[in-house]
Amino acid sequence: LLRNWLGGTRGRRSRTAKTRKRSAIMRHIREEVIERTVQEFESLDHLVNSFTDEDWTTLLARPETKDPWTVKDTLAHITHWKADAVRKIRKQPVPPEEKGLNWTDGNHLIYERWRDRSPQEVLAWHRQVQEDALAALRTAPESWFSGRDRRPDWPFDLDGHSSYHRVQDIEQALQKSTS
């Protein structure tokens, strides 16, 4: 699903997708990236702020071969990858336990780290990482934003990834649980 949301599959894009990608390349400015990051955080934070215990434990529709994520696990997943974007902005090394992991293994590691933590811990982490992201964006060199052409949704893990999971996973899971 995430590949469809992004407009293609890894390594195999149609001519249309390649053309669309080339024509959609742009340079970014700090204020625009910060604005998108704040807007998505506010949308997600508003959604999760009043969750009940039942909401947090609502299961997502996921294949049997994947970890059985709850809404809480999804917020931990979003937050981890946002924190990873902050790490990249700050040019910090990849943690040793994450080196060489593919997406599936990385996501499983996140699940294992956070599945037994309380929703309040995940929510506090989500808010702390937002503060860290804004601080990193404000202090990043201007060349980090405008130094090269990038996709319109760059840096994806600060807003697009969150938006995808908020809409496609969290909101859908909660709608199904109330139907």
Buried (B, 14 or more C-beta within 10 A) or exposed (E): EEEEBBBBEEEEBEEEBEEEBEEEEEEBEBEEBBEBBBEBBEBBBEBBEEBEEEBBBBEBEBEEEEBEBBBBBBBBBBBBBBBBBBBBBEEEEEEEEBEEEEEEEBBBBBBEEBBEBEBEEBBEBBBEBBEBBBEBBEEBEEEBBBEEEBBEBBBBBBBBBBBBBBEBBBEEBBEEEEE
